[in-house]
Amino acid sequence: MQVRKFEARSMKEALEMVKLHMGPEAIILSARDHQSGFGLLGNTSVEVTAAASVDTLRRKQVAEKKMNEEMRSRFANSPARLQKAFIDKAFATPSPEEEMRRPITAVPYIDIDDESHEARAANPRPREQRPPAFTPAPSAPPNEAIAAERIRAAVKSALSSGWSEESTQENKSRRTTSVPGAQPAAAPTPELSALRNEIQYLKRMLEKFQNVPQSFVSMHPGAEEGLPYELTGAYEKLGRAGIAREHVVEILKQCKDRLDPAQIKKPAFVDAWVAKHFLDELKVADHRTSARFHAFVGPAGQGKTSSLVKLASHLVICEKKKIAIMTTDNSKVGAAEQLRIYAQILNVPFAIVRRRKDWEIIQQRLGHIDHFLVDFPGLNLRSIGELDFLRDTLPPEGSDRRIHYVQSVLAKDADAFEIASRYMTIGFHDVVFTCLDESVQHGLIYNFQKKFGTPLHSFGIGPKVPEDFEAATKERVVDLIFKLTKIRKTQGV
């Protein structure tokens, strides 16, 4: 007895899988609904446990092995009742009377030519060595051999010879047509009639197969990409984390090639290999605070001002640096006043940059400052004017500057890539990801780095200043993707 479990989106699909893999005589042991999501869409699933005897499975395999591709497809899509009838017909054991009526040779005795005189002279045979007038029929072959012979003959007759009612009627009319000098056709023998009836039965069964509607058995997630069933859990986990599908397939194919088959069956080994892959692929920025000029750029609503203030608080409180806060945002109402208030709280200088010449005055008057933190307005760079404004207000190229691109993880991948590609015309050294506490998917971090190859600078994990700010690490990204711990709020960059 063999017992297997099948999982599908509905009970109908599960029963189709049972019929396909275990045959029409399988026994349903249990069926239950899964509350967890099935696949990437999160639908509920049904799990069916079925059992079948070894002899039943062997009979089904022998019957399918002797069919061609078209016959096997029709057989698989037919109802279980018709499948069982076909298999029972193929494996039916003939009665002793039928066995006795079976002809010894396929050629009638009357059609066998007599041996010529030369042949009898060349091969004389003593009278006592001649075979008896009647040779007993050999013992019946095993059921599987009989079934294979019948299936082969039936399929060949039904599909190749094109047996039809019209051809039968035409042959009958030809046989009944009187021909001068011809002998009347002999009556069909019982064996020929039985063969015709069997062919007609198989023909009707094939017609029923053609009328059965096609149904498709669902495959496990990732099967269409060539991934085995053992990697389904990792495929769905990475998809739920927001990792792009092409990256998930690439990672798991490498995992399949490099792990042993025995280790692939264990989810712990797969997760460990994927985590190590992330640690090897991710890049983190070095010397995050070493530059003198720090410019925060990006589209609107991504958290540039909050990231600037958090970094400024860290430099003043933790590293005891002399800093100055600046802004180039003259269009947004209250943007400059907000930064001015933060500068007063930190007791650091504040300035507004409107043109490139302002940088010369700032460096002359604030030459003792260690770091200048510059806030830029939210720009999508859809026009040449926005691009020229950004180039004119950035710190001079010859100075020690570092441009930080600020991106929220709440954005869609396509939108984030489109805007970031425009900023690539100016160039940015690293990326700051914000709103980590507001999202359940953090795959954009990995997708963004695979797209642009930009190292990670820091993470914004909440609204509080300066607590909700932490330095980016590879281990933190793996923690976010695999949901190992909750969002941790640590100080320090």
Secondary structure, DSSP 8 states (H G I E B T S, - for coil): -EEEEEEESSHHHHHHHHHHHH-TT-EEEEEEEEEEEETTTTEEEEEEEEEE-HHHHHHHHHHHHTS-HHHHHHHHTS-HHHHHHHHHHHT----HHHHHHS-SSSS-GGGS----HHHHHHS---GGGS--S---------HHHHHHHHHHHHHIIIIIS---HHHHHHHHHHHHS--TT--------HHHHHHHHHHHHHHHHHHHHHHS--------TTGGGT--GGGHHHHHHHHHTT--HHHHHHHHHHHHHHS-HHHHTSHHHHHHHHHHHHHHH--B-SSTT--SEEEEE-STTS-HHHHHHHHHHHHHHTS---EEEEE---SSTTHHHHHHHHHHHHT--EEE--STTHHHHHHHHTTT-SEEEEE-------SHHHHHHHHHHS--TTS-EEEEEEEETTS-HHHHHHHHHHHTTT--SEEEEE-GGG-S--HHHHHHHHHH---EEEEE-SSSTTTSEEE--HHHHHHHHHT-S--------
